[in-house]
Amino acid sequence: MKKANPIIFSLLMICLSSCQKTNPTDETLGKQENTTVGNPVVSVSLASTNTQVVASSFKNSLTANELALKNFVSPLDLGMCMKVIRFKTTTDDAEPGTELELSVGFVRYTGAEAYLTRLQVPAGTYQRVELVFDNVCVENAYSISVQNTSGFFSANRRLRVRFDGTIKIASDTNLALQFGQVTEALSTVNSDDQIELALEKIGSF
């Protein structure tokens, strides 16, 4: 009986070893598939208020002719330090929702559309979006500051603003938060304490 050629035997063992290494296990395949699946991307912005953020009391003090003659620029300048955005499936304040950290930081808003961020949101139907402000931005020492026709006011505690509507997120989409009711309320504040009350107004989308 002939002995096996040691060279051929060595080559055969190397080949078998190499073939086993290039054949991925089920576990490896599963991890590869998971990395290719992502949540839809949502582009979030604060919608324009068409520069007509004027307090109702101020509007009522003017005649129709005066309103027609004046092209009002918003008498409101907001500085907001945005920390968190929440997506909720109901309008229940108690629902924790899906909370996502925001890297946008400081945002200045004077009535023109303000782009905020793009982020991945789990697919689903949402009825409330919340923005949370906190005093963690270098550009602004407050969670929110308000400059209106009555003066400058600020808050340095964690606050939120709510937006109600219905959005079904199944693929990449845009979300424009309608800020008009909130900004109109902020345009009338005349003390720091009134900011939180103004933020109880609910926007829409």
Secondary structure, DSSP 8 states (H G I E B T S, - for coil): -----HHHHHHHHHHHHHHHHTS--HHHHHHHHHHT----EEEEEE---TT----HHHHHTS-HHHHHH-----S-EEEEEEEEEEEESSS-TT---EEEEEEEEEEEESSS-EEEEEEE--SEEEEEEEEEE-S--SS-SSSEEEEETTEEEEE-S-EEEEEEEEEEESSSEEEEEB-HHHHHHHTT--STTHHHHHTTSEEE-
